[in-house]
Amino acid sequence: MARLRNGKCFGEKDEGVVEPVKKRKRGRARNAVANQNKDEEEELLENRDDNVTDEVGGKRKKVEEVVNVKLRRKVVEKGKKTQNQNQEKNVEKINKHDPKWIEEVSLMCHQCQRNDKGRVVRCKRCKKKRYCIPCLQKWYPNIEEDYIAEACPVCRGNCNCKACLRLDVPVKNLKNLDLDISEDEEFEHYKYMLQVLLPFLQRISEEQMVEKNLEAKRQGLLLPDLKIEKADCPIDECVYCDICRTFIFDFHRSCPRCSFDLCLTCCREIRDGHLQGGEEEVVIEYIDRGFDYLHGGKGEKVKLPTETSSMDNIKSKSEWKANEDSTIPCPPEDMGGCGLGILELKCMFSHSSTEKKKKLMFSETPVSELLRKAEEIAKTYNLMDVAAAHSQFCPCFNSVGEVDLSNNKLRKAASREGSDDNYLYCLGAQDIQHEDLKHFQWHWSRSEPVIVSDVLESASGLSWEPFVMWRAVRQLKHLKHDRLLEVKAIDCLDCRETDVNIHEFFTGYTEGRYDRYLWPVMLKLKDWPPYTLFEERLPRHGAEFICCLPFKEYTHPRKGVLNIAVRLPDESLKPDMGPKMYIAYGAAQELGRGDSVTKLHCDMSDAVCMVNILTHTAEVPLKMGTLESIEKLKKRHFEQDQRELFGDFQAVDEKIETNVSVVKSCKVTADDKNISSGSGDQNTGITVEHTDPIVELNGDRGESRLNGKDFSSGSELEKNEGAKVDQENSGGSDTTISGNKLNRLEASQGGAVWDIFRRQDVPTLQEYLDKHFREFRHIHCCPLQQVVHPIHDQTFYLTLEHKRKLKEEYGIEPWTFVQNLGDAVFIPAGCPHQVRNLKSCIKVALNFVSPENVGECIRLTEEIRTLPQNHRANEDKLEVKKMTICAMRHVVECLERKRRPETT
């Protein structure tokens, strides 16, 4: 476990210990000098011995000389001993714990824990840490040495060494980590929430009152005498309907014999005679025909599965009906019941008249009592109608009600005729003022996306480089953490999961990967690390992300005063709201098949809002040697589509010039065979273009171009702020894939292209997808066989060509814009969206539930309950009504405390 110890990270070498290697070097030097002196003395003695034999009279003189030599040897040895003692005394005098020595002498790098890499940059603030030049160049490439010297990464809280990244101690001294608002501001927020949520509380109370009247009639009691039994359900457990799998938050009906539970919506549908929940499971199998099939081959012959369908469940649902007195019998055993008892009304909170006399905790206040208190407070403060408040003037419009084009906080993203929402509200994080929250609420209440740029500047500057995070999680052995070396990645070509080493994945993130046909491999990780481990595995990055969040009144995951999801009881089971990390490869050009995309969908079972921040990008240009292979494979893809999707085939002329579309030689007259010169589809490749569209980003001019034409002309796709899509540049600039020219993304921070559809356009969008679904491919590159729900299935990605056809046939188009590095994108609930990565990208997203979107969340929850029980949208549901009740309880309690001094 890494911890701080005396200002050092655990594992940092003790600077007070003398280096043994250097000591051995000094010892070898002293031995060499001693041996040299000894050799000289022995040579002198040998020479003197020769003279002794010459003269007898010189013997005495010789003996004296020998004695003198021995005496000199003793003196030399004594001197060496004294020298050694003095050197040892000098070594003992060096105190490496001395702050002055640490500040001026030590060369130990905090990042790599080595002292042999030469020059270091010393921190002038803490005077304890220092970083060697190689580490600064590798791990802090964009930071100047003077900036490090002024305050080192440890002092700034953004050190990305292994020990600091894994610290389990709370992160302190980070700017913008918490939501800081005054009591008066909080009071105004609570009044706003009461004003917005009151209509939904009234609707919930009316639904409960209907069931209470029916139950009182069944028992032959007056409504005031009705006692509703409280269900035995601990707060840390969830109860869901046994038919539609919707979470039950309060009133429901339950069988006293078998504990079969039924939600109020299913009760109403059974009495009306059209139960919609609990649809039969739908199983769609996609056949794996081998790798060659992915690139246009005929594939391996496989035995197709036989379709089997059981009518037992349908028959049981048709026979299960309510009694004449509106009571509901328990369903038969094949539907999960016992078929014997009568479903009784139960509740999760206390609702009986006898218990009302007792002093209840506020969290146990029934909905009817909560509604009464909320209406009294609304009258006290004379809260105006929400619709009237939202219709107030917006600064984005001038005095005559037209969009103010001189406003630098607008970004054009669409060109709908007769619409005032073609421009999106876009502001810089550093420019946000107190009054901007009201401006944000005006656009947010209209279900419009909002873009906030440069949010990374709001935090400490911790690196989001992939290998920095890899070092933080690659634990081989740790008391708290398990191994996280293997991950599951999704291959965008066949939409299947594959196991990959995390280091290999990140290597491909920065350098690219190719399959054996030299086709670019696009992999993506989703929800890595798992949301339950994100802040545990990456505590520093988790805190950094929260610091980056704009409009924390809505987005803060624990303290957001306008985020109703935070009001769920601490002990209760809570949904997966993030933060989640999305890491994926990317390419500027649209490949047509296997692109790095997030298909058309809504987030979190389609019932929440989301903020998505682009934290890192890496451009990986295609290799020159692969361009010819890509062109050949695109022709094979096109031929396969004509053969399988349209039932006819016309060979592609291999001699056709790469700048000419092959569709000119293919004549298809049927509506579903409409082929034009756009780029191939991510799912099918219905159309193919030998010059692929690329994205050129130019934030200054804010243009978006396709084939050299503005989006507003020809295809009627709109100019897009910060994006210009070019397919062929006749000016000769190196921006195409034709010939030997390499498609490139011009110098920009753009990372991903977003398409977000308006709520009111969803029915029309679904109609288009239902009509053209056979033109798309999904798992194993197989053509789509069936559509359960066009949006919730998440099986479609609309290319530029499909968006053109959508506008041509139905007159609708999405908001389209490029997300730059550091951009935070707010997506309202119920707005379908899709994303394509122009570069390798790391995005971090967080879900929240805002008061303005509660109505849409409830509607979508009702829509999801009608899907088959095994549908992917049923995997993770929200208790939106429970969140609303809990939030209203908190608001009413706080406003009541504020109101009491005024009424006394």
VEXGUVEX-163892 format. One record per residue (C-alpha): residue in three letters; x, y, z negated. Coordinates in steps of 0.02 Angstrom, whole numbers. Example, Ala and Ser with C-alpha at 12.3 -4.5 7.8 and 13.67 -1.06 7.14 Angstrom:
BEGIN
> ala|615|-225|-390
> ser|684|-53|-357
end
This chain:
BEGIN
> met|0|0|0
> ala|75|167|52
> arg|71|297|-85
> leu|157|459|-126
> arg|300|443|-247
> asn|396|600|-303
> gly|358|687|-142
> lys|412|538|-34
> cys|306|414|60
> phe|316|238|-5
> gly|456|149|87
> glu|565|305|108
> lys|747|269|68
> asp|815|335|-95
> glu|935|473|-53
> gly|1028|454|-218
> val|1108|290|-167
> val|1280|299|-88
> glu|1284|218|83
> pro|1381|52|66
> val|1438|56|247
> lys|1530|220|224
> lys|1610|157|63
> arg|1681|6|155
> lys|1752|120|288
> arg|1843|223|156
> gly|1909|63|76
> arg|1979|1|242
> ala|2067|169|268
> arg|2153|163|97
> asn|2211|-16|127
> ala|2287|32|293
> val|2393|171|212
> ala|2451|55|73
> asn|2504|-80|196
> gln|2601|46|299
> asn|2699|108|146
> lys|2735|-69|93
> asp|2806|-114|264
> glu|2921|37|261
> glu|2988|-8|89
> glu|3021|-189|139
> glu|3113|-131|296
> leu|3221|-17|189
> leu|3266|-158|70
> glu|3316|-272|215
> asn|3432|-141|286
> arg|3513|-113|117
> asp|3541|-300|92
> asp|3653|-305|248
> asn|3768|-173|173
> val|3790|-269|9
> thr|3887|-409|94
> asp|4012|-287|175
> glu|4098|-214|23
> val|4114|-281|-151
> gly|4137|-109|-222
> gly|3974|-56|-150
> lys|3872|-187|-244
> arg|3837|-74|-390
> lys|3781|63|-272
> lys|3668|-58|-182
> val|3586|-117|-341
> glu|3553|61|-390
> glu|3470|95|-223
> val|3360|-60|-242
> val|3309|-1|-415
> asn|3268|170|-344
> val|3161|91|-209
> lys|3063|-7|-337
> leu|3040|148|-442
> arg|2977|243|-289
> arg|2855|102|-253
> lys|2784|115|-429
> val|2768|302|-410
> val|2677|281|-244
> glu|2558|151|-317
> lys|2525|263|-466
> gly|2489|408|-350
> lys|2370|304|-246
> lys|2280|249|-404
> thr|2263|427|-461
> gln|2199|476|-288
> asn|2069|338|-293
> gln|2010|392|-464
> asn|1994|571|-406
> gln|1894|516|-253
> glu|1778|413|-362
> lys|1754|562|-476
> asn|1711|669|-325
> val|1582|540|-267
> glu|1503|536|-438
> lys|1486|724|-434
> ile|1369|716|-279
> asn|1191|708|-346
> lys|1077|662|-203
> his|925|701|-310
> asp|984|879|-319
> pro|857|989|-225
> lys|1000|1089|-151
> trp|1082|933|-80
> ile|915|873|-11
> glu|882|1041|68
> glu|1053|1071|145
> val|1148|908|163
> ser|1031|759|184
> leu|1002|697|362
> met|863|572|320
> cys|719|592|446
> his|548|577|368
> gln|473|503|526
> cys|594|359|561
> gln|681|348|391
> arg|854|352|470
> asn|1001|469|447
> asp|1108|425|597
> lys|1016|515|737
> gly|1110|678|729
> arg|1035|850|706
> val|877|871|604
> val|750|1013|584
> arg|725|1056|401
> cys|561|1119|329
> lys|576|1291|249
> arg|411|1272|156
> cys|432|1112|54
> lys|624|1106|75
> lys|614|917|58
> lys|565|847|227
> arg|662|847|388
> tyr|635|774|562
> cys|767|717|685
> ile|764|781|863
> pro|725|611|945
> cys|570|590|835
> leu|511|767|873
> gln|529|735|1058
> lys|437|568|1050
> trp|298|598|924
> tyr|278|789|927
> pro|319|831|1109
> asn|216|990|1120
> ile|276|1072|958
> glu|421|1194|951
> glu|564|1169|827
> asp|532|1338|748
> tyr|353|1286|712
> ile|416|1128|626
> ala|544|1227|527
> glu|412|1349|468
> ala|305|1208|398
> cys|335|1024|433
> pro|196|903|485
> val|184|840|305
> cys|150|1015|243
> arg|23|1044|381
> gly|-64|879|349
> asn|-38|809|524
> cys|113|696|502
> asn|91|540|609
> cys|226|431|533
> lys|170|256|490
> ala|167|285|302
> cys|66|447|309
> leu|-60|374|432
> arg|-96|230|314
> leu|-109|328|152
> asp|-264|275|55
> val|-268|431|-53
> pro|-402|561|-13
> val|-358|689|119
> lys|-336|859|41
> asn|-307|1037|96
> leu|-382|1014|270
> lys|-469|1165|341
> asn|-651|1147|395
> leu|-668|976|312
> asp|-823|1023|211
> leu|-979|1122|246
> asp|-968|1288|155
> ile|-1134|1381|145
> ser|-1210|1494|15
> glu|-1365|1456|-88
> asp|-1464|1584|10
> glu|-1416|1503|175
> glu|-1461|1332|107
> phe|-1628|1401|50
> glu|-1664|1466|225
> his|-1617|1298|301
> tyr|-1737|1207|184
> lys|-1879|1323|233
> tyr|-1839|1290|416
> met|-1841|1101|387
> leu|-2006|1110|296
> gln|-2078|1211|437
> val|-2019|1087|570
> leu|-2055|923|479
> leu|-2225|966|403
> pro|-2326|914|558
> phe|-2246|741|557
> leu|-2278|720|372
> gln|-2461|761|405
> arg|-2467|631|543
> ile|-2392|496|431
> ser|-2516|540|293
> glu|-2663|526|414
> glu|-2607|351|469
> gln|-2598|296|288
> met|-2767|371|247
> val|-2850|268|384
> glu|-2781|107|309
> lys|-2829|160|133
> asn|-3011|188|186
> leu|-3017|18|273
> glu|-2940|-68|121
> ala|-3062|17|1
> lys|-3206|-40|112
> arg|-3138|-218|115
> gln|-3129|-223|-74
> gly|-3295|-133|-98
> leu|-3216|10|-196
> leu|-3219|197|-191
> leu|-3060|276|-126
> pro|-3009|351|-296
> asp|-3027|178|-376
> leu|-2916|91|-249
> lys|-2756|16|-317
> ile|-2623|-25|-189
> glu|-2500|-158|-241
> lys|-2318|-112|-228
> ala|-2213|-232|-124
> asp|-2071|-322|-209
> cys|-1927|-253|-106
> pro|-1761|-194|-181
> ile|-1698|-27|-120
> asp|-1545|-107|-39
> glu|-1653|-216|74
> cys|-1755|-176|228
> val|-1925|-245|275
> tyr|-1972|-255|457
> cys|-2129|-303|551
> asp|-2135|-487|597
> ile|-2213|-445|766
> cys|-2125|-292|838
> arg|-1970|-291|724
> thr|-1997|-109|676
> phe|-1935|-60|503
> ile|-2071|-36|373
> phe|-2044|114|260
> asp|-2205|120|157
> phe|-2383|61|200
> his|-2398|-109|283
> arg|-2504|-266|273
> ser|-2438|-428|202
> cys|-2504|-605|183
> pro|-2516|-659|-1
> arg|-2482|-840|49
> cys|-2331|-832|166
> ser|-2269|-651|149
> phe|-2299|-613|334
> asp|-2278|-424|356
> leu|-2364|-315|486
> cys|-2334|-130|521
> leu|-2477|-5|536
> thr|-2451|18|723
> cys|-2475|-168|755
> cys|-2628|-164|641
> arg|-2706|-26|746
> glu|-2666|-116|910
> ile|-2742|-280|850
> arg|-2903|-192|802
> asp|-2905|-108|973
> gly|-2877|-276|1058
> his|-2711|-240|1146
> leu|-2561|-292|1041
> gln|-2405|-229|1130
> gly|-2267|-276|1009
> gly|-2183|-445|1001
> glu|-2162|-469|1189
> glu|-2095|-636|1247
> glu|-1906|-647|1262
> val|-1834|-618|1435
> val|-1676|-712|1482
> ile|-1582|-654|1637
> glu|-1433|-760|1686
> tyr|-1295|-692|1796
> ile|-1193|-827|1884
> asp|-1004|-820|1879
> arg|-952|-859|2058
> gly|-767|-837|2029
> phe|-641|-698|2047
> asp|-644|-692|2237
> tyr|-830|-651|2233
> leu|-793|-490|2138
> his|-700|-425|2291
> gly|-820|-472|2429
> gly|-791|-660|2443
> lys|-931|-786|2458
> gly|-883|-860|2292
> glu|-897|-1035|2223
> lys|-1055|-1137|2248
> val|-1149|-1153|2085
> lys|-1311|-1233|2032
> leu|-1440|-1099|1997
> pro|-1532|-1115|1832
> thr|-1714|-1164|1838
> glu|-1835|-1035|1773
> thr|-1935|-1092|1624
> ser|-2072|-993|1541
> ser|-2177|-1042|1393
> met|-2356|-980|1384
> asp|-2382|-1034|1205
> asn|-2337|-866|1131
> ile|-2447|-772|1255
> lys|-2591|-888|1218
> ser|-2572|-864|1030
> lys|-2568|-675|1047
> ser|-2728|-675|1148
> glu|-2817|-782|1017
> trp|-2760|-679|868
> lys|-2893|-547|838
> ala|-2957|-440|696
> asn|-3118|-486|606
> glu|-3279|-387|627
> asp|-3249|-296|463
> ser|-3078|-238|528
> thr|-2984|-358|415
> ile|-2837|-447|496
> pro|-2807|-633|469
> cys|-2631|-701|453
> pro|-2572|-758|627
> pro|-2543|-942|670
> glu|-2381|-1031|630
> asp|-2308|-1013|806
> met|-2312|-824|778
> gly|-2229|-831|608
> gly|-2382|-834|496
> cys|-2482|-969|408
> gly|-2655|-940|486
> leu|-2742|-950|317
> gly|-2739|-787|220
> ile|-2803|-609|249
> leu|-2671|-474|263
> glu|-2676|-356|114
> leu|-2621|-175|107
> lys|-2457|-146|14
> cys|-2339|-1|-8
> met|-2157|34|-45
> phe|-2193|184|-159
> ser|-2317|202|-300
> his|-2490|254|-237
> ser|-2613|192|-370
> ser|-2715|316|-470
> thr|-2660|240|-635
> glu|-2477|262|-596
> lys|-2505|442|-543
> lys|-2540|484|-723
> lys|-2366|425|-769
> lys|-2215|534|-746
> leu|-2141|472|-584
> met|-1967|505|-520
> phe|-1974|622|-372
> ser|-1906|487|-258
> glu|-2063|386|-298
> thr|-2186|523|-252
> pro|-2316|452|-130
> val|-2337|530|41
> ser|-2507|606|1
> glu|-2439|696|-152
> leu|-2285|751|-56
> leu|-2394|824|81
> arg|-2497|922|-46
> lys|-2341|1001|-122
> ala|-2265|1038|48
> glu|-2423|1128|108
> glu|-2427|1233|-51
> ile|-2246|1286|-27
> ala|-2279|1327|157
> lys|-2421|1442|104
> thr|-2315|1522|-31
> tyr|-2177|1571|89
> asn|-2296|1607|233
> leu|-2196|1500|353
> met|-2234|1542|533
> asp|-2270|1416|669
> val|-2118|1327|739
> ala|-2168|1352|920
> ala|-2185|1539|892
> ala|-2014|1546|810
> his|-1932|1456|956
> ser|-2013|1570|1085
> gln|-1915|1719|1023
> phe|-1794|1806|1140
> cys|-1633|1715|1185
> pro|-1472|1816|1214
> cys|-1441|1715|1373
> phe|-1581|1810|1461
> asn|-1591|1993|1507
> ser|-1734|2111|1472
> val|-1836|2051|1622
> gly|-1823|1867|1571
> glu|-1691|1814|1697
> val|-1530|1723|1659
> asp|-1392|1847|1619
> leu|-1254|1791|1738
> ser|-1130|1908|1653
> asn|-1143|1805|1494
> asn|-979|1713|1470
> lys|-1063|1582|1362
> leu|-1158|1498|1504
> arg|-1102|1357|1618
> lys|-1200|1316|1775
> ala|-1237|1130|1787
> ala|-1389|1113|1903
> ser|-1485|1203|2042
> arg|-1667|1161|2014
> glu|-1782|1280|2106
> gly|-1895|1383|1994
> ser|-1808|1324|1835
> asp|-1728|1430|1699
> asp|-1624|1288|1624
> asn|-1491|1268|1759
> tyr|-1362|1347|1645
> leu|-1302|1264|1485
> tyr|-1254|1355|1327
> cys|-1064|1340|1310
> leu|-960|1430|1180
> gly|-786|1416|1106
> ala|-762|1339|935
> gln|-654|1484|876
> asp|-787|1609|931
> ile|-932|1536|832
> gln|-1010|1666|719
> his|-1146|1652|588
> glu|-1282|1709|708
> asp|-1233|1578|837
> leu|-1323|1443|737
> lys|-1490|1524|779
> his|-1438|1535|961
> phe|-1391|1350|958
> gln|-1560|1307|882
> trp|-1651|1400|1020
> his|-1572|1291|1156
> trp|-1575|1134|1048
> ser|-1763|1152|1017
> arg|-1785|1151|1207
> ser|-1692|984|1218
> glu|-1547|1060|1314
> pro|-1368|995|1298
> val|-1242|1113|1218
> ile|-1054|1118|1249
> val|-927|1183|1123
> ser|-748|1198|1188
> asp|-579|1193|1101
> val|-643|1106|945
> leu|-473|1022|916
> glu|-405|1192|868
> ser|-520|1190|716
> ala|-420|1050|633
> ser|-242|1018|576
> gly|-175|959|744
> leu|-154|774|706
> ser|-103|678|862
> trp|-234|572|951
> glu|-102|486|1057
> pro|-151|302|1078
> phe|12|234|1010
> val|-2|344|857
> met|-166|260|814
> trp|-96|90|861
> arg|43|113|734
> ala|-86|158|604
> val|-185|-3|624
> arg|-55|-135|670
> gln|-49|-210|496
> leu|31|-382|492
> lys|6|-405|306
> his|-82|-287|188
> leu|-175|-306|26
> lys|-327|-210|89
> his|-329|-235|277
> asp|-337|-383|394
> arg|-249|-404|560
> leu|-312|-300|704
> leu|-194|-349|845
> glu|-321|-428|964
> val|-470|-330|1026
> lys|-614|-362|1144
> ala|-616|-250|1296
> ile|-748|-235|1431
> asp|-689|-256|1610
> cys|-786|-128|1711
> leu|-777|-235|1869
> asp|-878|-383|1806
> cys|-949|-301|1647
> arg|-886|-444|1539
> glu|-785|-447|1380
> thr|-604|-501|1382
> asp|-477|-525|1242
> val|-325|-413|1253
> asn|-180|-369|1141
> ile|-204|-193|1077
> his|-25|-143|1124
> glu|-50|-209|1300
> phe|-215|-114|1313
> phe|-134|50|1263
> thr|9|19|1384
> gly|-119|3|1524
> tyr|-204|160|1458
> thr|-49|263|1499
> glu|28|164|1643
> gly|-119|78|1728
> arg|-161|-104|1764
> tyr|-197|-199|1925
> asp|-271|-369|1964
> arg|-192|-495|2084
> tyr|-277|-409|2232
> leu|-196|-243|2179
> trp|-366|-171|2132
> pro|-359|-50|1983
> val|-418|-134|1823
> met|-530|-23|1716
> leu|-545|-79|1536
> lys|-637|5|1395
> leu|-648|-21|1208
> lys|-812|19|1125
> asp|-833|54|939
> trp|-649|24|898
> pro|-607|13|759
> pro|-778|-50|701
> tyr|-878|93|625
> thr|-867|14|452
> leu|-677|18|467
> phe|-647|181|561
> glu|-616|290|410
> glu|-532|145|321
> arg|-412|103|461
> leu|-387|282|520
> pro|-422|390|368
> arg|-323|538|433
> his|-408|533|603
> gly|-578|514|522
> ala|-549|671|420
> glu|-476|760|572
> phe|-633|721|672
> ile|-747|793|538
> cys|-641|951|537
> cys|-671|967|725
> leu|-860|954|714
> pro|-949|1116|761
> phe|-1115|1166|681
> lys|-1084|1057|529
> glu|-1257|1101|465
> tyr|-1314|969|590
> thr|-1163|859|616
> his|-1078|832|448
> pro|-1105|647|409
> arg|-1122|671|221
> lys|-1164|853|186
> gly|-1259|911|341
> val|-1404|1008|268
> leu|-1500|996|433
> asn|-1453|814|465
> ile|-1600|716|395
> ala|-1503|552|408
> val|-1397|601|256
> arg|-1552|602|143
> leu|-1572|414|141
> pro|-1542|347|-36
> asp|-1362|300|-71
> glu|-1412|123|-119
> ser|-1514|90|37
> leu|-1453|4|194
> lys|-1400|137|318
> pro|-1389|128|508
> asp|-1229|140|608
> met|-1213|327|638
> gly|-1026|329|670
> pro|-902|401|695
> lys|-861|284|838
> met|-712|288|953
> tyr|-727|255|1140
> ile|-563|219|1229
> ala|-563|184|1415
> tyr|-456|191|1570
> gly|-503|310|1709
> ala|-467|366|1887
> ala|-505|528|1977
> gln|-575|446|2132
> glu|-738|350|2134
> leu|-688|173|2178
> gly|-866|116|2214
> arg|-849|-46|2115
> gly|-770|-67|1944
> asp|-765|119|1902
> ser|-735|168|1721
> val|-912|219|1680
> thr|-1039|219|1540
> lys|-1200|170|1625
> leu|-1362|266|1612
> his|-1431|250|1436
> cys|-1487|338|1278
> asp|-1387|319|1119
> met|-1421|224|958
> ser|-1571|128|1016
> asp|-1626|288|1103
> ala|-1677|377|945
> val|-1542|500|890
> cys|-1442|650|944
> met|-1256|636|973
> val|-1101|744|975
> asn|-958|677|1082
> ile|-782|750|1072
> leu|-646|717|1201
> thr|-487|703|1095
> his|-357|637|1218
> thr|-329|612|1405
> ala|-194|528|1508
> glu|-185|541|1697
> val|-137|378|1783
> pro|-120|409|1971
> leu|-143|260|2085
> lys|17|184|2150
> met|57|213|2333
> gly|75|28|2368
> thr|-103|-9|2314
> leu|-194|112|2429
> glu|-194|-4|2579
> ser|-260|-148|2472
> ile|-397|-38|2402
> glu|-454|11|2577
> lys|-463|-171|2634
> leu|-559|-223|2478
> lys|-684|-81|2499
> lys|-725|-147|2673
> arg|-753|-321|2600
> his|-865|-247|2466
> phe|-969|-160|2598
> glu|-988|-317|2704
> gln|-1041|-415|2549
> asp|-1174|-287|2508
> gln|-1247|-292|2683
> arg|-1249|-481|2678
> glu|-1325|-503|2504
> leu|-1429|-349|2470
> phe|-1507|-316|2639
> gly|-1508|-489|2716
> asp|-1421|-431|2874
> phe|-1239|-410|2917
> gln|-1144|-308|3042
> ala|-956|-327|3043
> val|-853|-178|2999
> asp|-742|-120|3140
> glu|-566|-141|3075
> lys|-502|-13|3200
> ile|-615|125|3139
> glu|-522|276|3078
> thr|-513|296|2890
> asn|-589|469|2899
> val|-748|406|2984
> ser|-887|326|2885
> val|-928|148|2932
> val|-1111|180|2906
> lys|-1120|265|3076
> ser|-1116|92|3154
> cys|-1247|19|3036
> lys|-1428|59|3073
> val|-1551|13|2936
> thr|-1727|79|2953
> ala|-1813|16|2795
> asp|-1822|133|2646
> asp|-1727|14|2535
> lys|-1592|-2|2669
> asn|-1558|183|2680
> ile|-1369|200|2695
> ser|-1282|365|2709
> ser|-1105|426|2707
> gly|-1084|441|2520
> ser|-965|344|2412
> gly|-1001|166|2363
> asp|-1107|125|2212
> gln|-1024|73|2051
> asn|-1143|-74|2042
> thr|-1169|-122|2223
> gly|-1068|-22|2347
> ile|-1221|1|2458
> thr|-1126|136|2545
> val|-941|148|2574
> glu|-828|291|2619
> his|-651|271|2680
> thr|-606|437|2605
> asp|-652|429|2422
> pro|-718|580|2330
> ile|-603|652|2201
> val|-627|782|2069
> glu|-527|941|2074
> leu|-548|1044|1918
> asn|-540|1231|1922
> gly|-612|1308|1768
> asp|-579|1486|1825
> arg|-689|1477|1978
> gly|-810|1348|1909
> glu|-844|1264|2075
> ser|-902|1089|2118
> arg|-883|1029|2297
> leu|-921|871|2393
> asn|-841|846|2564
> gly|-792|1028|2564
> lys|-973|1085|2538
> asp|-1053|1164|2388
> phe|-1169|1050|2290
> ser|-1309|1173|2327
> ser|-1297|1139|2514
> gly|-1321|976|2606
> ser|-1348|856|2462
> glu|-1417|995|2353
> leu|-1309|936|2210
> glu|-1259|1090|2113
> lys|-1099|1181|2085
> asn|-1027|1117|1925
> glu|-932|1226|1804
> gly|-753|1169|1797
> ala|-769|1035|1932
> lys|-743|1029|2119
> val|-771|863|2206
> asp|-674|850|2369
> gln|-681|702|2484
> glu|-573|768|2624
> asn|-471|926|2632
> ser|-440|977|2811
> gly|-313|1105|2756
> gly|-183|969|2741
> ser|-161|975|2552
> asp|-116|810|2474
> thr|-288|776|2398
> thr|-355|626|2494
> ile|-333|440|2492
> ser|-333|423|2681
> gly|-174|362|2763
> asn|-25|364|2648
> lys|-83|514|2548
> leu|-113|489|2364
> asn|-273|550|2286
> arg|-229|667|2144
> leu|-318|767|2011
> glu|-262|946|2013
> ala|-183|1017|1856
> ser|-325|1024|1732
> gln|-384|962|1564
> gly|-540|881|1638
> gly|-568|704|1576
> ala|-745|646|1614
> val|-896|689|1722
> trp|-1063|692|1631
> asp|-1239|677|1703
> ile|-1379|714|1579
> phe|-1561|705|1632
> arg|-1702|809|1560
> arg|-1835|725|1454
> gln|-1975|781|1569
> asp|-1887|698|1717
> val|-1874|526|1636
> pro|-2036|454|1711
> thr|-1983|507|1886
> leu|-1808|438|1857
> gln|-1880|272|1803
> glu|-1987|266|1959
> tyr|-1833|292|2069
> leu|-1736|155|1980
> asp|-1882|32|1990
> lys|-1888|63|2177
> his|-1701|47|2211
> phe|-1645|-75|2076
> arg|-1593|-207|2203
> glu|-1456|-89|2263
> phe|-1360|-107|2101
> arg|-1245|-240|2030
> his|-1212|-291|1851
> ile|-1126|-437|1762
> his|-1005|-538|1871
> cys|-1047|-411|2008
> cys|-1212|-502|2037
> pro|-1357|-401|2109
> leu|-1487|-350|1980
> gln|-1624|-481|1973
> gln|-1748|-396|1858
> val|-1778|-234|1765
> val|-1859|-235|1594
> his|-1834|-50|1560
> pro|-1730|56|1681
> ile|-1654|163|1543
> his|-1642|47|1393
> asp|-1569|-97|1496
> gln|-1410|6|1528
> thr|-1379|-78|1695
> phe|-1376|73|1813
> tyr|-1245|201|1861
> leu|-1298|333|1988
> thr|-1159|381|2106
> leu|-1153|544|2202
> glu|-1250|461|2343
> his|-1387|397|2228
> lys|-1403|568|2147
> arg|-1421|642|2321
> lys|-1559|519|2364
> leu|-1644|550|2197
> lys|-1655|736|2232
> glu|-1706|708|2412
> glu|-1845|585|2372
> tyr|-1908|647|2203
> gly|-1839|823|2183
> ile|-1749|798|2017
> glu|-1567|808|1969
> pro|-1467|799|1808
> trp|-1357|926|1723
> thr|-1183|884|1790
> phe|-1023|951|1714
> val|-844|902|1673
> gln|-794|873|1493
> asn|-623|949|1462
> leu|-499|902|1327
> gly|-566|969|1162
> asp|-747|988|1223
> ala|-887|933|1108
> val|-1046|885|1200
> phe|-1213|887|1108
> ile|-1340|767|1185
> pro|-1522|783|1128
> ala|-1620|627|1084
> gly|-1715|552|1230
> cys|-1604|625|1366
> pro|-1533|483|1473
> his|-1351|511|1519
> gln|-1205|428|1606
> val|-1018|463|1606
> arg|-872|426|1724
> asn|-693|445|1666
> leu|-578|545|1780
> lys|-429|500|1672
> ser|-394|379|1533
> cys|-493|453|1390
> ile|-515|440|1203
> lys|-682|504|1143
> val|-752|504|968
> ala|-940|515|943
> leu|-1055|540|795
> asn|-1243|517|787
> phe|-1359|627|686
> val|-1546|658|672
> ser|-1601|838|683
> pro|-1773|904|629
> glu|-1808|969|805
> asn|-1793|793|878
> val|-1894|693|751
> gly|-2047|690|864
> glu|-1946|619|1010
> cys|-1861|494|895
> ile|-2029|429|835
> arg|-2095|418|1013
> leu|-1943|320|1070
> thr|-1956|204|921
> glu|-2134|166|972
> glu|-2074|135|1150
> ile|-1935|16|1097
> arg|-2053|-90|993
> thr|-2143|-144|1151
> leu|-1985|-218|1228
> pro|-1946|-405|1221
> gln|-1882|-462|1052
> asn|-1711|-508|1123
> his|-1686|-341|1211
> arg|-1523|-250|1175
> ala|-1617|-95|1116
> asn|-1687|-195|969
> glu|-1514|-231|900
> asp|-1498|-70|804
> lys|-1651|30|754
> leu|-1675|186|653
> glu|-1793|213|509
> val|-1843|384|574
> lys|-2002|398|472
> lys|-1912|345|314
> met|-1779|476|348
> thr|-1916|606|372
> ile|-1999|562|207
> cys|-1834|562|111
> ala|-1783|728|188
> met|-1951|808|146
> arg|-1940|747|-33
> his|-1770|829|-53
> val|-1828|991|30
> val|-1987|1004|-71
> glu|-1894|969|-233
> cys|-1765|1105|-197
> leu|-1895|1232|-142
> glu|-2002|1195|-294
> arg|-1856|1233|-409
> lys|-1830|1396|-317
> arg|-2016|1438|-326
> arg|-2043|1407|-511
> pro|-1960|1567|-573
> glu|-2067|1666|-450
> thr|-2231|1589|-509
> thr|-2197|1604|-697
end
